[in-house]
Amino acid sequence: MRKFTELKVWERSHQLVLTIYRLTAHFPQTEVFGLTSQLRRACVSVPANIAEGAKRRSQKDFAHFLNIAEGSLSEVEYLLGLSRDLGYVSEVVVAQVLTEVSEVLKMLASLRRTVERSK
């Protein structure tokens, strides 16, 4: 397997983490240990699992870590919607970020299927 930093899906998910950190910097201070932390951790989990899985010995293990990343990204989707519903971020901004989330999800699913076929 290539270095994880050479994977486009890792790069896109890393950029998404930076976006989420910037976005949550404006959340209320009362959410620092709640929604802010949860959203950041879920988002960081995506490129972290891609990186960890890429170094595993088997393709089956790599596919498993990619699936975990997909789950974390789904959690990000929910938490963004919750943030919008609580009024912490605008509908327009959430829609933009969710578009990127959707693209990264598609890339992850595609890579996972490819890895699963190469077992």
Sine and cosine of phi, psi and omega as CSV:
sin_phi,cos_phi,sin_psi,cos_psi,sin_omega,cos_omega
0.00,0.00,0.53,-0.85,0.05,-1.00
-0.94,0.34,0.21,-0.98,0.13,-0.99
-0.90,0.44,0.62,-0.78,-0.04,-1.00
-0.87,0.50,-0.49,0.87,-0.01,-1.00
-0.94,0.35,-0.23,0.97,0.04,-1.00
-1.00,0.03,-0.13,0.99,-0.01,-1.00
-1.00,0.09,0.81,-0.59,0.00,-1.00
-0.85,0.52,-0.62,0.78,-0.03,-1.00
-0.92,0.40,-0.54,0.84,0.07,-1.00
-0.92,0.39,-0.72,0.69,0.00,-1.00
-0.86,0.51,-0.72,0.70,0.00,-1.00
-0.90,0.43,-0.65,0.76,-0.01,-1.00
-0.94,0.34,-0.56,0.83,0.07,-1.00
-0.90,0.44,-0.70,0.72,0.04,-1.00
-0.88,0.47,-0.60,0.80,0.05,-1.00
-0.90,0.44,-0.64,0.77,0.06,-1.00
-0.86,0.51,-0.71,0.70,0.01,-1.00
-0.87,0.49,-0.65,0.76,0.04,-1.00
-0.88,0.47,-0.72,0.70,-0.01,-1.00
-0.90,0.44,-0.65,0.76,0.04,-1.00
-0.88,0.47,-0.69,0.73,0.02,-1.00
-0.90,0.43,-0.67,0.74,-0.02,-1.00
-0.90,0.44,-0.73,0.68,-0.08,-1.00
-0.97,0.24,-0.21,0.98,0.07,-1.00
-0.88,0.47,-0.35,0.94,-0.03,-1.00
-0.98,-0.17,0.06,1.00,0.04,-1.00
-0.95,0.33,0.38,-0.93,0.02,-1.00
-0.86,0.51,0.54,-0.84,0.01,-1.00
-0.85,0.52,-0.50,0.87,0.00,-1.00
-0.91,0.42,-0.27,0.96,-0.01,-1.00
-0.99,-0.14,0.06,1.00,-0.10,-0.99
-0.85,0.52,-0.57,0.82,0.02,-1.00
-0.98,-0.18,0.05,1.00,-0.01,-1.00
-0.93,-0.37,-0.95,-0.31,-0.10,-0.99
-0.88,0.47,-0.64,0.76,0.01,-1.00
-0.85,0.52,-0.78,0.63,-0.02,-1.00
-0.89,0.45,-0.71,0.70,-0.04,-1.00
-0.89,0.45,-0.69,0.73,-0.01,-1.00
-0.91,0.40,-0.67,0.74,0.03,-1.00
-0.90,0.43,-0.71,0.71,-0.02,-1.00
-0.90,0.43,-0.67,0.74,0.02,-1.00
-0.89,0.46,-0.66,0.75,-0.03,-1.00
-0.94,0.33,-0.67,0.74,0.03,-1.00
-0.89,0.46,-0.50,0.86,0.00,-1.00
-0.87,0.50,-0.47,0.88,-0.06,-1.00
-0.92,0.40,-0.89,0.45,0.01,-1.00
-0.91,0.41,-0.48,0.88,0.03,-1.00
-0.91,0.42,-0.66,0.75,0.02,-1.00
-0.95,0.32,-0.55,0.83,0.09,-1.00
-0.89,0.46,-0.72,0.70,-0.01,-1.00
-0.89,0.46,-0.73,0.68,-0.03,-1.00
-0.91,0.42,-0.70,0.71,-0.02,-1.00
-0.90,0.44,-0.57,0.82,-0.02,-1.00
-0.90,0.45,-0.40,0.92,-0.01,-1.00
-0.99,-0.10,0.01,1.00,0.02,-1.00
-0.96,0.27,0.40,-0.92,-0.09,-1.00
-0.96,0.28,-0.54,0.84,-0.08,-1.00
-0.92,-0.39,0.43,-0.90,0.07,-1.00
-0.91,0.41,-0.55,0.83,0.03,-1.00
-0.87,0.49,-0.69,0.72,0.03,-1.00
-0.90,0.43,-0.68,0.73,0.01,-1.00
-0.87,0.49,-0.70,0.72,0.02,-1.00
-0.87,0.49,-0.62,0.78,0.02,-1.00
-0.88,0.47,-0.70,0.71,0.02,-1.00
-0.92,0.39,-0.57,0.82,0.08,-1.00
-0.90,0.43,-0.62,0.79,0.04,-1.00
-0.91,0.41,-0.62,0.79,0.08,-1.00
-0.88,0.47,-0.67,0.75,0.04,-1.00
-0.87,0.49,-0.64,0.77,0.05,-1.00
-0.87,0.49,-0.68,0.73,0.03,-1.00
-0.88,0.47,-0.68,0.74,0.03,-1.00
-0.89,0.46,-0.62,0.78,0.01,-1.00
-0.93,0.37,-0.56,0.83,0.10,-0.99
-0.91,0.42,-0.60,0.80,0.08,-1.00
-0.89,0.45,-0.65,0.76,0.05,-1.00
-0.86,0.51,-0.68,0.73,0.04,-1.00
-0.82,0.58,-0.77,0.64,-0.01,-1.00
-0.88,0.47,-0.73,0.68,-0.06,-1.00
-0.90,0.43,-0.54,0.84,0.09,-1.00
-0.91,0.41,-0.67,0.74,0.05,-1.00
-0.89,0.47,-0.66,0.75,0.05,-1.00
-0.89,0.46,-0.69,0.73,0.02,-1.00
-0.86,0.51,-0.65,0.76,0.05,-1.00
-0.90,0.43,-0.74,0.67,-0.06,-1.00
-0.91,0.42,-0.47,0.88,0.06,-1.00
-0.99,0.12,-0.10,0.99,0.04,-1.00
0.99,0.12,0.30,0.95,-0.01,-1.00
-0.99,0.12,-0.35,0.94,-0.03,-1.00
-0.52,-0.85,0.54,-0.84,-0.09,-1.00
-0.97,0.26,0.38,-0.93,0.06,-1.00
-0.84,0.55,-0.66,0.75,-0.04,-1.00
-0.89,0.45,-0.72,0.69,-0.01,-1.00
-0.91,0.41,-0.70,0.71,0.02,-1.00
-0.87,0.50,-0.67,0.74,0.01,-1.00
-0.87,0.49,-0.66,0.75,0.02,-1.00
-0.90,0.45,-0.72,0.70,-0.02,-1.00
-0.93,0.37,-0.63,0.78,0.02,-1.00
-0.91,0.42,-0.50,0.86,0.09,-1.00
-0.89,0.45,-0.69,0.73,0.04,-1.00
-0.92,0.39,-0.66,0.75,0.04,-1.00
-0.84,0.54,-0.71,0.70,0.00,-1.00
-0.88,0.48,-0.66,0.75,0.03,-1.00
-0.90,0.43,-0.69,0.72,0.01,-1.00
-0.91,0.41,-0.63,0.77,0.06,-1.00
-0.86,0.52,-0.68,0.73,0.03,-1.00
-0.89,0.46,-0.68,0.74,0.01,-1.00
-0.90,0.43,-0.67,0.74,0.02,-1.00
-0.89,0.46,-0.72,0.70,-0.02,-1.00
-0.89,0.46,-0.65,0.76,0.01,-1.00
-0.90,0.43,-0.72,0.70,0.02,-1.00
-0.90,0.44,-0.68,0.73,0.02,-1.00
-0.86,0.51,-0.70,0.71,0.02,-1.00
-0.89,0.46,-0.66,0.75,0.04,-1.00
-0.88,0.47,-0.71,0.70,0.00,-1.00
-0.91,0.42,-0.67,0.75,0.01,-1.00
-0.89,0.46,-0.61,0.79,0.01,-1.00
-0.95,0.33,-0.39,0.92,-0.07,-1.00
-1.00,-0.05,0.17,0.99,-0.04,-1.00
-0.82,0.57,0.00,0.00,0.00,0.00
